[in-house]
Amino acid sequence: MLRLYHLLLGSILLVSIPLGAKFVFPQFSPPKEVKSPAVVKLPNSNEGNIWQKILGNTAAPTDWQVAACEGNAPLLCVSSKGKRLGTVEINIYPLTNNEDFRKKLLAAGIPSGFQVDYQSSQYQTQVLPVLKAWVADRYAAFAKDRQSEYGKEITFSAYPPQPVPVGKLQGIRYGFAGLKERGGVKEQYIGHVAFDGSKLYVITTAFDPGTQTGKFEQLEDLAIFQPYLYAIASDLRLP
């Protein structure tokens, strides 16, 4: 019965995708190179996959398993009955190597070395517009990339960014879908971004045959897992 419920949930989500902004939510790690300001990620730790340190409670559908993938790659594995269904990727960008985001912070009146008070409404008021500006840049880059690659065959449909908790941090949930001209979904992305005062955290997953990591093979599985991903993101041990 639970499996049937999840299938019905997935079907409802899939049907709602062409509604664009009305989609019940969700920079994504792009499958193709997107021209955007260069940033340097933190190297993988020799101590293993970072998800082992930051993962809190792991919500999942019945008979699904969620755990840090083996190895040092920053991937969270989602599987069922021994079969991997998809992965979620986290990238961490130090502020010292992220000139574009530093400029956005300065433009918002936030100086370098800004001390984050996670419970402060002032922190949310200052940081959220910067995160939304970051998301807007990503949307613009993706839209341009898709227009260049697919022309009018694919419609880029971005979802309105939503303020959500990412661990103890105030973050933004965002995403987009690439809709085929004759109906159907070519790609869908779901992302979370948050800032702790010194590092930018970007958590992404997608349905896209062209991407290598941070992806689900089946759109239905991504749709079913989507609300559980939201719960996982809100309970991460961040910062």
N, C-alpha and C positions, 0 to 999 in steps of 0.2 A: 504493500500500500504506500509506504514511504517512497519507494522508487517511482511509483506512478505519480505521486505528488510532485517529485522533482522533475519528471518529464513534462508534466503539465506546466510547472513553473517555467521551465526552459522554453516551452512552446509559446507561452504568453510573452516572455521577454523577446523572443525572436520576432514575433509578430509586431511588437511595439517598436522595433529598431527603425523602420522607415519614418517614424514620427519625429526623428531627429531630437530636438530639444525636449520633447515630451517623454523621451525614453527614461524609464525608471533607472536611475543610476545603479552610470556607474557612479613627459615626455617619455612618453612611452619610449622604451628602447626600440628605436626604429629598425625594421628589417632591412631597409635600404638606407644608404647614407643620405642624411639631410644636412644641408648647409646651415650651420648655426655657429654662434661664438664658441671657440674651442675652450674646453675645460679639461682638467686633469683629474681622473678618478683616483681614489685611494687604491694602492696596490692590494692584491689579495693577501691576507695574513697567512703566515706559515702555520698558524694554529688551526686552520680549517675554515669551513664555510661560515660566514658571518651570521647566517640565519640561526646557527646553533646558539649564539649569544643573545640574540634579540627576540627570538620567538617566544611569545607568551602562550596563552591558551589557543589551541588550534581547533576551531570549529570546522566541521566537514559533514557532508551528506552521509547517510547510512552506508556502510561498507566502503567508504572512501578513507584514504589515509593522507595525512599532510605532515611532512617532515623535511628537514634540511637535506638537500641532495648530498651524496658522497663527494668528497673532494673539496677543493678550495673555491670553486666557482660560486658566486653569490646567488645561488638558485634554491628556491623552495620547490620541492617535488610534491605533486598531487597525483595520487594513484588509486587504483581500485583492483582488488584481487590480483595483485602483483603486476598489473599493467600500468605504466605511466600514462596519465591523461594529459598532463601539462605541467608547466613550471612558471614560477613567478620570480622575477629578477629584481634585485635591489642594487643600485649604484649610489655611491657616496662621493660627493664633490666638495673638497675642502675650499672654504671661502678664499683662502690665500691664492688659489690657482684658478679662481673663477671671476675674472675681471668684469664680465657682463653683469653678473648678479651683484657684485660690489657696487657697480654704478647704479643699479636699480635701488639698492638700499640707501645710498647717499642721496639719490633723488627724492626718496621718501623721508629724508631727515634722520636716517639711522646711520650713525658713524661706525667705523671699524671698531671691533672690540665690544660691540653692543652686548650687554649682559641680559640674557633672556630670563624673564620671570614668567614661567609657564602658566601661572594662574592669573596673571595680570591682564585685565581688559585692554590696557594700553599696549601691551605686547601684541595682542590679536589685532588691534586697530592699526598698528604700524606695519606688521609683517604680512597680514593677509593681502593687502593691495599689491605688495611686491611679488608675492607668490602668484597672484592672478595675472600680473604683467608677464611673469615668466611663462605661465601657461599660454597666454595670448601669443607670445613669440613662437612657442612650439606649434600652436595651431597654424600660424601663418606659414611656418617652415614646411609643415606637413602638407598643407593645402597646395602650396607652390610646387612641392615635389610631386604630388599626385597629379596635378594639372599637367605638369611637364611630361610625366610618364604615361598617363592614361587619357589625357584630353577630356572629352565629354563622355567617355565610356563609364567613368566612375564619378559619383557625386560625393564630395567631402562633407560630412555632416558632423559638426562638433557639438558636444554636450555642454551645457552651462556648468562652469566650475562651481563646486559646492564646498564650503568650509566643513571640515570634519576633523576629529581627533586622529592623530597618528602617534600612537603611544601617548606620552605626556605632552606632545607637541600639538599645536594647532596647525593643521595642514589643509591642503586642497585636494579634492578628488575631481578627476577630469577624464576625458576620453573622447573618442570619435569613431565613426563608422565610415567605411567606404562602400557606398551603395551602387550596385550595378544598374545601368540604364534600363535594362529590361526586367528588373526586379531581382532581389536576393542580395546577400551581403558578401562582399569580397574580403573585407578585413574589418576587424573591430579591435579597439584598444581601450584598456582601462589603466589608469595611473593614479598614484598618490604622490604628492610632493610636500615636504616639510623642511623647516630650517631651525637649527638649534643655537644659532648665534655664531657658529664656526663652520658648520657643515650643512650641505644641502642633501637631503635624502630623497631619492627618486625610486619608487616602487612601481613596476610595470608588468603587465602581461597582455596577451593578445591572441586573437585568432587571425592568422595570416600564413598561408603556405610558404611565403618567401622568407620569413624570419627564422633564425636558428635557435635562439634561446628566449626565455620569457614568453612562452606561447602555449596554446592548446591546439591539439590536432583537429578537434571537432568543435564547431561553434556551439552546439547544444551543451557540451560539457562546460565550456566557459560560462554560458548563461546560467547553468545550474550552480556553478561554484561562486558566481559573482557575489551574492549576499554574504557568503562565508568569508570571502576575501575581505570584505569591508569589516567584518567582526575581527578577523586576524590583525588587520592593520591598526585598528583602534586599541588593541591590547599588546602591541609590541613594546619591548623594553627599550624605548627611545626617550630621551637621548642616552 
